[in-house]
Amino acid sequence: MTSHSPLAPEASPSVSPAAPAWSIRDADELYRVSGWSEGYFTIGEDGRIAVRRHADDATAVPLDEIRDGLRQRGFATPLVLRFDDILRDRLEQMAVAFGRAIEEHDYQGRYRLVFPIKVNQQRHVVEEIYRHGAQHGFGIEVGSKPELLAALPLTAGGEDRPIVCNGFKDDRYIEAVILATKLGRNIIPVVEDYAELERIVRFAKKHRVRPHIGARVKLATRGVGRWETSSGHHAKFGLFVSELLAMHQLLAAEGMADCLELLHCHVGSQIHDIRVVKNVINELGQVYVELQKMGAGLRYLDLGGGLGVDYDGSQRSTDSSMNYTLQEYANDLIARVANVCNQAGIEHPTLFTESGRAMTAHHSVLIVDVLGSSGVERICDMPIELDLWKEGEEIPQPVLDLHAAWSSVDSENYWELYHDAQQAREEAIHLFALGYLGLPARALVERMFWSTAMKVRDFARTEDAEHEDLETLEDLLRATYFTNFSLFQSLPDSWAIDQLFPVVPLTRLDEEPDQRAVLADITCDSDGKVDRFIGEPEPRATLDLHSLKPGESYCLGFFLVGAYQETLGDLHNLFGDTHVAHIQLEDDGGWTVEETVEGDTVREVLSYVQYDVDDLVRDLRRDCERAARAGQIEVKEARDLMRFFEAGLAGYTYLEGDEHDD
């Protein structure tokens, strides 16, 4: 081989039998849409993911159509789409499942969902749940003074619908609850700490009220998964059984034994193993029965939250899934409570659950646009020539070895030559670190190695898709897709607890993806990335996506984001709330916008962190005037800078591109 001639043409890969054509079914299996969507989302034959009101709905609306319609209305991505039809259907699914269980097990009590506001505190969401839940007698749960203040006006006219008050309570909180009882509210303060009981009794006497009182008990049964430690004797909230007995005795001494109406427990969120649910019911049911026998006025049994969401579509007992269905959950709760009560000969209680996650997760989708990508393909398109060395000059052996591997890869030897290339690259980098290889040669080594790796990957995908090294190679060659959103604002659980959310391209699902990628947001934080995606049997480090086309609007949907994400988000890099649109789906396959909520402007987020924006404008204008007088900037340039500054303050905190210029 000469030391200065260009590399010989690449060897042509051997011809393999044609692979089966990519299908919509392949896309559905890859992204597990049928597994996690509960039928609310589906992939159309045109390769677009679409939304429908319920699993049996014959019509579906492509999400990119809704995105385009909102862009025309002035709402750029990123944006959150909330589907009220899905929210209403989730309520119906809960009511139907428990209704079937009640009928099947001859349960004499009733079922009431109480929606915990903390899961999604957005006004429209809470109002929709409360309004549509009226026909089933569903109520709400509040966990703080601000949530109580939001709930009191909302619940006017709902005298029979429960308001469960959890969380720590001071004098003002408890007095407000006692006074609200006089408005006719079925409002139940749950004693989390024994000191709260004294306050409840004191204010009940002061205002001459027979209060509805609840108590949360610490059970021995522990939860499972990420929130396992929120139960058991180390639980943040709740009374020990000894305190529960003391509470009953105190109320009896005050002539208020009948006021203890509700027994509550909580064993954690996202319970993924149904056996834990069964054990909890058995223990809590026995506590309920014993208190009833002692003369407590119990009539409500609140099993708290925990009903899981199948985020990864696997239907397994993992942190991001669960090994049971809604109907199985309802059957177990109803049947086991009935059994405990029947054995003791006491009336069946009204059963409460606080299943907020399962209620709201499905109804919201975060839509983000891809801004661009970065990967080794960019450098592999550069020429690879060995003309860095003069005639007769010795080329380092690792460079020659890489050259040989790159030029010789074919369908028979690709793994062997890949391993050779790995070794040669390590040796070449060592030579560079010692000063025996120049920077241009180091760049050539880089291009040859990554080009070799890409060839090997392409052969392996076709010839040896099950090889143990292929997944590692795919991850090594992964691209980074830059996405226009803030992980910390819109998907805080992904960053904080590695929560998996389904991610699917809105379009091109009728094309086979050709890229493995991780997602980076637009914050300047290295943690602002998504590199865990649903997979089988374990989460994957990359997501299958399509190569970007020039001028293409390639958008991704993050699904099941309706629980917790919006409220928990923060202002990292001062990226604020995104635009939100509430969408109503029509019988004919159309859609309408019920309500829009504009995302934060730069002016608003600056005010959140105590900047006086008017002062900022005045200071910059003064600086521009000084620079203009000194001849540092032209008057027109100063004016343009001020226009940019003032327009920026009024604009979206996210990148808006050129779509608003027309």
N, C-alpha and C positions, 0 to 999 in steps of 0.2 A: 504494500500500500504506500502510495506517495504521501509526502507530508504536507502537500499544499493543494491537492486537487479536491474539488467538491465531492461530497459523498455520492456514491453510486445510487441510482434510482432504487426506491424501496421495493422489496420483494412483494409480489401480489399475494394476498391471503388466499388459501385454498378455498374452493367453492364448497359450501355446506348446503345441505337441504334447506329449502325455504322454511322459515319459521311460520307457524300459524299467524294469521293476521290478528292484529290487536283489536279487541272488542270492548264494548261498553261493560260487559261482564268482567273483563280483566280489570278495568278501571275501578269497578265497584269492589272487587276483591282486594285490589292494591290499597285503596284508601278506606276499606271496610265501611263504606257508607251504609249498607243495609244493616250492619251490625250495631252501629251506635246511633243511628238517626231516628229510630222508632217509627220509621216510615214517613217522617216529615220532610226528608230530603231525598232526592233521587237523581240519577243521571239520565238525561234524555238521550235519544238516539243521535242528536246533533252534537253530543259531547259537552253539553252545558249542564252544570248542576242546578237543580231547580227545587223550589219549595212548594209544599202543599199543606192544606189545613189539617189533614189527618191521614192516616195510613191508607184509608180506602178511597181517598179523593181521586177522581179520575183526571183532574186538571192540576197542572203544576206550572209555576212561573219561574223562568230562569233568573237566577240571582243577578247575572250581569245585565239583564234588561232593567231590573230595578235600580242597579247601580247607575246605569246610563241615564235613566229618568231622573234620578236625584242630581246627577251632575248638571243636567239641563236646568234644574231648579236652583243651581248655585251651591250644591253641597258636594264638596270634593271628598275623596278618600283621604285618610281613613275615616270610616263611619261605621256605626253600629246600626244594624237593622233589627228591630224588635217586631215579632209577628204575634199580634194579639190573638189571632185565630189559634195559634199553637198554645198560647197560654191558657185560653179557654178550654181547649181540648185536654190539656194536662189536668185541669180541674175535673173535667168530666171523667177522665180515665181513673182518677183517684176515687171519685164518688161511685163509679160503676164497680170497680174492683172490690171496694169495701161493702157495697150493696150486695154483691154476689156472695161474699163471704158471710155476711149477716144472715142471708136467706138460707145458705147451705148448712150453716151450723146452728140455726134456730136461735140466733142471738137476740136477746130481748132489749138490749140497749141500743144506742145510736152511735154513729161515727161523725166526728167533726174534725176537719182539718183546720188548724190554726196556723196561718202563714207567718213565719218569723220575718219581720221587716228587715232585719239585719242582712238577710240574704240578697235582697235587692230593694233598696230604699227609694228608688225613683218613684216620684209621685204617680205617674201614669200607670206604672206596673202595679203598685199597691192598690190604686183605685180600681183598676180592671179586675184584679183578683177579688177584692172585697165586693164589688158590684156583681160579678158573675157568680160568686160563691153564695149569694143570698139564697138562691133556690135550694141549696143544700145545708144552710145554716152554718156555713164555714165562718170562722173568725180569724183573728190576727193575734200575734204575739209580739210584745215589745220588750226590749232589753235595756232600755236607758230612759232617762228623763226626756231628751229630745224626741225619741221615738214615741213616747207616751203623748207628748204634746202634739205630734203629727197625727196620732191615731184618734184622739178624742173628738175632734170635729168630723173626721171621716166616718165615724161609726154612729152618727146620729140616726135614730130610727131602727137600730139593730139590737133591740133590748134583749133578745134571746140568744144573740150570737156572742160567743165568748171573746173576751180580751184578756189574754194571759200576760201577766207582768213579771218578767224574770229580771235578773241582774241585781246589782247592789242598789239599795234604796235608802235615801236620807229622809229627814222629816218632811220636807216639802213634797217629795215624790209620793210618800205614803199618804199624806193628807189629801193630795190631789186625787189619788185613787179612791179614798174614802168618800170624798165629795162627789166624784163622778158616779158613785153608786146611787146617789140621790137623783141623778139624771135618768136613772133607769138602766144604766149600763150593767151588763153581766161581766163585771170586771173583777179579776181574780189576782190579787198580789200573791206571788209565790215566795214563801219564806226560804231564802238562800242561806241566811246566817241567823242564828238564834236571836241576836239582838234586834232583828227586824220585827219579831213577834210583839215585843213590848210596845213598839211604836204603833203597830196596827191596832192593838187593843186600846191604847191611849186615845188615838184619834177616833176610833169607833165610838168610844164612850163620849168623847167631847161633842161629836156631831150626831149622837144618837142613831147610829147606823148598825144594822146587823150585817157585817161584811161577809163577802165570799172569800175564803182564805184557802191558799194552796201551800203545799210543802214539797220541796225537792229532797229526795233521800239519796244518800250515797250507798250504792249497792256494792256487794262484794264482786259481782260479775264485772269483768273488765271488757272494754271495747276491743277493737282490732284495727290495725292499719295506722295511718298517720296520727289519728286522734285517739289512740288507745289510752293515753295518759289523762284524758279529760274525764275518765271515770275511775271508779275504785276509791279507796280511802284517801288518796292524794288529790282527788278532784277539786277543782277550784271552787265549785259551788256545791251546796247541799248540806243536809244535816245527817249526822250519824244516827243510827237507829235509836241510841240512847237519848239523843236530843229530840228525836221525833216523839218518843214516848213522853218526855218532859213537856213538850209542846202540847200534846193532847191533854195532859194533866192540868196544865195552866189554863187552857181554854175551858176545860170542864169546871175548874174552880171559879172561873169568871162567868159561868153560865153560857158559854159560847162553844160548847163541844160540837154542836150541829153546824157551826160556821166553817169547820175544816171540811171543805167540799172536794178538794182536788189533791191527788197524790201524783207527783211528777218525778221523773228520772231522766237522765241523759247519759248515754254511753258513747257519744262521739259521732262525728259526721262521717259520711261515706263508709258505712259498715258494709264490707264486701263478703262477709261469710254469714249465711243465714243461721248457722248454729248459735252465733252470738245473740241474735235476735231472740231465738227460742229460749235461751238461758235467761236473758234479761226478763222476758215476760213471766217466766216461772217464778223468779225471785220477787219481782215487783208485785205480781199478783198475790203472793202469799202475804207480803207486807200490807197490801190493801185489805185483804180478808181479815187479818188479825186486828187492824185498826177498826174495821167495821164492827167486829164482835165486841170491841171495847167501848163502843158507843159513839165513835166519830161519825160526823154527818157526810161521809164521803159519797160522792155520786159521779165524779169524773176521774178517769185514769189517763194521765198524760204520759205517753211513751216517748216524747221528745222527738228529736230528729234522727237521722241516720240512714234513711232510705237512700240507697246508692244510685249512682248514675253510671252507665256503662260507657265511659269515655273512650275506651279503645275497641269496643265492639267484640271483645273476646268471650264475654259471659263466663269469666273465671274469677276465682277468689284472689284478686290482686288489688293493689291500691287504686288502680284506675278502672276497675270494673266491679262486678259482683256476680255471685253464683246463684242468683235467684231472680225471679220476676216480680213485678208489682203485685200480681195476683197471688203468688205464693206468699209474699210478705203479708198481704191482707189476710189471707187464710190462716197463717200462723198466729197473727195477733188475735184475731177474733176467736179462733178455736181454743187457744190456750187460756185466754182470759175467761172464756165461757166455762172451760173445764174446771179451773180453780174455783170459780164462783159456785158452780153447780155442786162441787164436792162439799163446799162450806154451807150451802143452802142460803146464799145471799143473792140479792138482785144484781143483774149485770149492769155495770157502769156505762155511762157514755164515754166512748173511747176517743181521746185526742191523739193526733200526731202532729209534729212540727216539721213536715217533710218539705222544707223550702228548696233545697237543692234539686230534688226530683221534680219539683213544681216548675222552676223557672229556667233551668239550665238550657233546655232545648230551644227556647223561644228567641234567643239572641244570637246574632252572627256578626262577627267583626270582619269587615272587608278592608283589605289593604292592597295598595298597588306596589308592584315590584319596580324599583328605580333602576336597577342594573345588577350586574353580577361580576364576580371576580373569581378567577381560577387559573390553573396552569395552562389551559388551552391558549391563552393569549400569548404566552412565550413560546409555545410549541409551534405557532405559526411563523415564527422568525426563522431565517435560514440557518441551516446547520452545515458549516463548512470547516475543514481543517486547514485553513490558510493563515492561521495565526502564527504558525511556525515557518521560519524561512527554510529555503532549500537546504537540505543536509542537517538541519537542526533536529535534535532528538525530541520526539514527542513523548511525554510521560506515559508510562505503561497503563495507568488507570484510564487515561483519556482514550488510548487505543482500544482498551477492553470495552469501554462504553460505546465507542464507535462501532466495534464489531457486533455488540449486542443489538444496538439500534438498527443496524443494517441487515441483520440476519433473522429477526423474529419472524416465525411462520407458525402454522397451525400445529406443527409437530414438536416444537422446542420452546414454546413461549415461556413456560414457567422456569425452565432451566436458565434461559437467558435473562429472565427478570432477576433471578437470584444473583447471576453474574453481575448484572447492572447495579444491584444494591451494593455489592461488595466494592465494585470499582468506584462508585460514587463516594463511599465512605473514605476510601484511600485517597481520592482526589481532593476531598475537602480537607483531609489531614495535611496533604501537601500544601494547600493554600494557606492553612493556619500557620505552617512553618515558613512561609514565604517563598516556596519553590514553584508556585503556580500564580500567574497574574490574574487580575480581575477579569479581563476578557475571556481567558481560558476558564475561569470559574463560572462565568455566565454560560459558556458553551457546554460545560459539564452539566449545568442545570437544565439546559434545553434538551440535551441528549437523554438524560435520565427520565425526565417527565414525558418526553415523546415515547420512549421505550415503554414506560409504565402504561401509557394510554393505549398503545398497540396491544400490550399483553391483556389489559382489561377487555378490550374489544374482542379478542380471540376467546378469552375465558367466558365471556357472556354467551357466546355462541356454542363453544365446544365443551365447556366444563363448568356449567353454572352452579354446580354444587360443591366446587372445590373450596376447602376450608380457608384458603388465602384470599379468595375473591372478595369477600365482604371487607376484609382489612384493606385490600387494594382500593375498593370503591370509596371507603372512607378517606383514604390517603389522597385520592384524586377529587374529592368533593369540591364543589364550588361554593361560594358564598353569595346568596341572593340578598340584596339590600332592599329592605321593605320600609315603606313610609308609615311608621307608627312607633310608639314608645312601649316597649315591653312592660316597663314599670308602671305606666299609666293604664294600659288596656289589658294586660295579662299578668298581673302581679303574682298570681299563684304559680305560673310557669317559672318565674324567677325565684320565688321564695321557697317553694316546697316541691319543685320539679313536677308539678301537675301536668299530665298529658292532656292536650286538647287536639281533636281531629283538625287537620289542616288539608285543604283540598283546593286545587286550582279551579277557578270558576268556569273556565273554558278549556278547549283542546283535550278533553277527556276521551275523545275518540282517537287520539294519537298516543302512541306509546311514548312515555317519558324517556328522555335520553340523558338526563343529568341527575346526579346525586348532589344534594345541596344542604347546607344549614342556612338558617335565616338570621340576618342581622337587622336590628332596628336602626333608627337614625340618631339615637343618643350617642354620646361620646364615651359611654361606659363599656368596658370589655365584657361585662356580664349581660349586655343588651343583645342577647342572641337566643335563638331557640335551636337546640341541638339534641332534643329527645322527642321522638315521634312514635306513634303507635306502631307496633310490630308484633311478630309472632316468632318465638314465644316471649321474647323480651323486647323492650323498647329499642328502636333503632336510632343510630346517631345521625342519620341523614334522611332527607325526604326526596322522593322521586318527583322531578319537575321537568319541564320542557325547556329546551334552549330558547333564549329570547330572540325574537325577530325585531329588526329595526322598525321603530315607530309603533310597535305593538303595545296595546294596553293589556298587560298580563297581571291579573289580580288573583289574590289568594283569599280564601275564607277560613277564618278560625271559628269553629263551631262549638256549641255547648258552653258558651261564655256568659249565660244569663244569671249565674249564681255567683255572688261575691265580687266579681272582677271590677265592675265600675266603681263601687264604693271604696274598695281597698286601694285603688290606683293612687299614685303620687305624682308630684310635679318634677320629677327628675329632668334636668336640663330645661325646666320650665315648659315642657310639653303638657298641654292641658287636656281637658275633656275633649273627646271627639264629637263630631256631629252625630246625632241620633235621629232615626226616622222610625215612626210606628206605622207599619204597613198592614192594610186590610186586603185580604185576598178575596176575589170575586168568583161567583159561580161560573162565569164564562171564561175563566182563565186570566182575567185582567187583575189589576191591583190599583189601589188608591192610597194616598198618603193621608193618614188620620191626623198625625201630629208630627212636627219636627222640633228638635231642640238643637239650637246652634251650639257648636263647640266653642271652647274658650278662645277669646282673642288674646293677643300678646299683652294688650293693655290690662285685661282682666287678670292674667296670671302674674303680671308684675305687681299689681295691687295686692294679690294674695300674699306676697312676700314683702309687703310694706314699702314698696316704691311709690313715690308720688310722681305719677306719669307726667302731669303738667309741669312739674319742676324739671323733669328730664328733657322735655321738649324745649322749655325756655333756656336751659343751660346749653343744649346743643346749638340752638339758634344763635345764642350769644357768641359761642365759639366760632360758628361759621362767619359771623359778621367780623370778628377780629381777624380771622384768617383772610377774608376778602380784602379788608383794609390793608393788610400787610402784603397783599399780592401773592399769597400762597395758594389761593384757589380763586377761580373766576366766579363772578356773581351767579352766572347760570349754573355752574357746577354746584355751588352752595345751595341754590334753590332746588336742584335735582336731588341732592342728598337729603334735604329736609322733607321733600315729597316722599322719598323712599322711607324715611324714618317714620313719618306720620302714617303713611299707608301700612307700613309694617306693624305699627302699634294696633291698628284697626283690623289687621288680618288674622287668619288662622295660624295657630302655632306650628302646624305641620307644613311640609312642602306642598305647594299648590301647582307647580309647573306652569305651563302656559295656557291651561284650559280656561282661565278666567279673563284672558286678554281679548277675547273676541266679543 
